[in-house]
Structures are given as C-alpha cells and as structure tokens.
Amino acid sequence: MARDWKAEYKARAEYLKEYRRNHRKEDAARARARRSMGSIPSGYEVDHKDSNPTNNSKDNLRIVPRKTNRAKGARKTNAKR
C-alpha cells in the first residue's frame, strides 16, 4: 500500500503546532519566575505548585531541582493509569 504523504504531513504539522503551543507556556513560566525570583540555577526547573501549567501567577511558581519536578510529573502520569 502506498504511503499517504498528505496525511503524514498534516499529522506532523499538527504535532509541531501542539509542541510549540506547549513550549510557549513553559517559556512564559520561566520568564515569570526569572522576573519575580531571579535567575534559575543549572539543574533546577520552574514548578507549578497546583500542577496547572497555565497558572503562571507568582504565588503558584517555585524553583525546584529537576529530579523533584520530574518525580512530581511521573506521579501524576502513573496515577492516570
């Protein structure tokens, strides 16, 4: 069966749009944290206390070690299963 290039291209374009949309939100959180808390040390990430990536208020952001932030995400992912 022949490959459906149009469908593959469309799927790839949708993936890239979603990827950019999600990473723009992450950049917004990092920028907000830098403005309110100063620089972010190497090996640290911005964490949303309420796990809502669209809530970039100063009170909802904190700077935590990467390992802690990734463990929080893993707990959330495994809880859905």
Helices and strands as residue ranges (DSSP letters): H 5-37, E 44-48, G 58-60, E 61-65, H 66-80
